[in-house]
């Protein structure tokens, strides 16, 4: 369940990239002096405007809180998250430039893709919904909505929304936490929570999340009054 | 007759033993005293600058780790060498070292306890460093934040893990000696030679190595495949009439200082060198390096010329041309002239046409960004087309750009592309 197919990634990316080559060549010396042009390297996997697709592996980055995106760029660059191509891409870029990239993608709100149709039973979906909305107090697992917002849209500046992400991507992030391939600044709250979940829980959560339609105009909530049930190094409190 | 042969053999063996044995006691320069300085603060500043010039951080700092605390694995064909902690921690770093100990390591490749250092620490180059500069580096490293982090044992295969055997390597390949300016050359040229041959240790990547990992003087800066990492370090010595000879002084200076230029951009390991080292050098030092590099004796390029144009080859190039029109032309232009400095030209670009064709294959597969530098803080990126093109398509488009315009690179095979798809991009 935590594996993904390279072929599938390739195919879904191909669909995205077909739009890339159609533009006419720049007149020499007239490359647009824009952040959009500078980050064309990102959209080949993350989609035009970072909107991704619902059936691929690569996550949507558009509209995620800038602080979250910035933290992840630093985590890849500095080796706390393991994905060799991302680390290679970012290895020699400055903090300031990564922040500019994060703010750019955070400012984009292209439409979300249609939700994935779940490939699991209603009972599994219901288990997923329960964990997302209520957590499991017996196992000390907080509800997803306790941090990621009541509507799961995320909370500025550093908590990501959880809707509109591919199931495979969500699964592989839980897998990365369990195997120590994804870290955040200490205390690494998601690593702690993940250690209390089993494969059945993870599959249920990802299936339910990926099956939710995303309401139009969904944006991260303002940071106003959020109190985290568990301390997270990446989220200033 | 037999007796005579025995004597000759015994003498030869004795001579070898003497030469090798000498390495254990040989400490040239050990009598060279420290150079007293009046201004200690200025010496530390100078040392910090020289540590940049030597790119000490590249090996002695692990990704995301504390500066100079060591731990980064240097991949070699003989196994991994873990760079040591060179912060002034007394237990695990070089806090107990004296300026003389530091000088001996740089100049003579021996540790404080007299053990031979592995030449992954480029003392073959650092031996050129002057005593005054070594003292400044020492003074600087004594001021960085001490970090308690024990050194990690190297993971070298037998027999390379037997450190005393380095005596043989040293007897064969290591000649300690400070840089001696060439009389009759301008001061700028000599300064450039000092930086390139010494702290810059350009030869560590740009000069081919033999089976024992020694760089070859006859191929000095003629370009080389970087073992294990699988990038091609471009030739720095121009071939007569070749692409490099056409670079202007300013173009080469731009590349070294900012990572981009009118003729090309740096990627992969060289992006790290520009980001951590060269961008911090003064314009005077950059220009000094350029004047030395542009005056290097020419090295004939290892280049496989265009193969015969069979029908199969033509079909490959035609497929490549189509892919180029679809994916590449927007930035790199129909005539391959690019849109520098954002997008480098591909026509007449020696990194594209070099043999072996590692760099264009890896660039098409993985894309990348030149480094953020003071002169180019927000570089434009190249997408990782390996995500959407299969090996055959990559082979076609790389073959095309190696052959199009006036380029004269040989076609690349699907197998070569497949090989580099397996190499981790980072």
HADDOCK unambig.tbl for C-alpha pairs under 7 A between the chains (distance, minus, plus):
assign (segid A and resid 10 and name CA) (segid B and resid 387 and name CA) 5.60 0.50 0.50
assign (segid A and resid 10 and name CA) (segid B and resid 388 and name CA) 5.11 0.50 0.50
assign (segid A and resid 13 and name CA) (segid B and resid 388 and name CA) 6.01 0.50 0.50
assign (segid A and resid 14 and name CA) (segid B and resid 388 and name CA) 5.24 0.50 0.50
assign (segid A and resid 20 and name CA) (segid B and resid 327 and name CA) 6.72 0.50 0.50
assign (segid A and resid 21 and name CA) (segid B and resid 326 and name CA) 4.43 0.50 0.50
assign (segid A and resid 21 and name CA) (segid B and resid 327 and name CA) 4.65 0.50 0.50
assign (segid A and resid 21 and name CA) (segid B and resid 330 and name CA) 6.81 0.50 0.50
assign (segid A and resid 22 and name CA) (segid B and resid 326 and name CA) 6.63 0.50 0.50
assign (segid A and resid 23 and name CA) (segid B and resid 330 and name CA) 6.46 0.50 0.50
assign (segid A and resid 24 and name CA) (segid B and resid 330 and name CA) 5.81 0.50 0.50
assign (segid A and resid 25 and name CA) (segid B and resid 329 and name CA) 5.92 0.50 0.50
assign (segid A and resid 25 and name CA) (segid B and resid 330 and name CA) 3.81 0.50 0.50
assign (segid A and resid 25 and name CA) (segid B and resid 331 and name CA) 6.23 0.50 0.50
assign (segid A and resid 25 and name CA) (segid B and resid 333 and name CA) 5.84 0.50 0.50
assign (segid A and resid 26 and name CA) (segid B and resid 330 and name CA) 6.06 0.50 0.50
assign (segid A and resid 26 and name CA) (segid B and resid 331 and name CA) 6.52 0.50 0.50
assign (segid A and resid 28 and name CA) (segid B and resid 339 and name CA) 5.22 0.50 0.50
assign (segid A and resid 29 and name CA) (segid B and resid 339 and name CA) 5.56 0.50 0.50
assign (segid A and resid 29 and name CA) (segid B and resid 340 and name CA) 6.96 0.50 0.50
assign (segid A and resid 31 and name CA) (segid B and resid 339 and name CA) 7.00 0.50 0.50
assign (segid A and resid 38 and name CA) (segid B and resid 379 and name CA) 6.77 0.50 0.50
assign (segid A and resid 38 and name CA) (segid B and resid 380 and name CA) 4.26 0.50 0.50
assign (segid A and resid 38 and name CA) (segid B and resid 381 and name CA) 5.91 0.50 0.50
assign (segid A and resid 39 and name CA) (segid B and resid 380 and name CA) 6.72 0.50 0.50
assign (segid A and resid 39 and name CA) (segid B and resid 381 and name CA) 6.12 0.50 0.50
assign (segid A and resid 40 and name CA) (segid B and resid 381 and name CA) 6.58 0.50 0.50
assign (segid A and resid 40 and name CA) (segid B and resid 383 and name CA) 6.56 0.50 0.50
assign (segid A and resid 41 and name CA) (segid B and resid 381 and name CA) 5.23 0.50 0.50
assign (segid A and resid 41 and name CA) (segid B and resid 382 and name CA) 4.98 0.50 0.50
assign (segid A and resid 41 and name CA) (segid B and resid 383 and name CA) 3.66 0.50 0.50
assign (segid A and resid 41 and name CA) (segid B and resid 384 and name CA) 6.79 0.50 0.50
assign (segid A and resid 42 and name CA) (segid B and resid 383 and name CA) 6.66 0.50 0.50
assign (segid A and resid 44 and name CA) (segid B and resid 383 and name CA) 6.24 0.50 0.50
assign (segid A and resid 78 and name CA) (segid B and resid 63 and name CA) 5.44 0.50 0.50
assign (segid A and resid 78 and name CA) (segid B and resid 64 and name CA) 4.21 0.50 0.50
assign (segid A and resid 79 and name CA) (segid B and resid 63 and name CA) 6.23 0.50 0.50
assign (segid A and resid 79 and name CA) (segid B and resid 64 and name CA) 6.27 0.50 0.50
assign (segid A and resid 84 and name CA) (segid B and resid 424 and name CA) 6.65 0.50 0.50
assign (segid A and resid 84 and name CA) (segid B and resid 425 and name CA) 6.14 0.50 0.50
assign (segid A and resid 84 and name CA) (segid B and resid 426 and name CA) 5.50 0.50 0.50
assign (segid A and resid 85 and name CA) (segid B and resid 425 and name CA) 5.84 0.50 0.50
assign (segid A and resid 85 and name CA) (segid B and resid 426 and name CA) 6.77 0.50 0.50
assign (segid A and resid 87 and name CA) (segid B and resid 426 and name CA) 6.69 0.50 0.50
assign (segid A and resid 88 and name CA) (segid B and resid 425 and name CA) 6.02 0.50 0.50
assign (segid A and resid 88 and name CA) (segid B and resid 426 and name CA) 4.88 0.50 0.50
assign (segid A and resid 89 and name CA) (segid B and resid 368 and name CA) 5.07 0.50 0.50
assign (segid A and resid 89 and name CA) (segid B and resid 369 and name CA) 6.18 0.50 0.50
assign (segid A and resid 92 and name CA) (segid B and resid 271 and name CA) 6.76 0.50 0.50
assign (segid A and resid 92 and name CA) (segid B and resid 272 and name CA) 6.24 0.50 0.50
assign (segid A and resid 92 and name CA) (segid B and resid 275 and name CA) 6.39 0.50 0.50
assign (segid A and resid 92 and name CA) (segid B and resid 371 and name CA) 4.72 0.50 0.50
assign (segid A and resid 92 and name CA) (segid B and resid 372 and name CA) 6.25 0.50 0.50
assign (segid A and resid 93 and name CA) (segid B and resid 371 and name CA) 5.61 0.50 0.50
assign (segid A and resid 93 and name CA) (segid B and resid 372 and name CA) 4.87 0.50 0.50
assign (segid A and resid 94 and name CA) (segid B and resid 372 and name CA) 5.67 0.50 0.50
assign (segid A and resid 97 and name CA) (segid B and resid 378 and name CA) 6.08 0.50 0.50
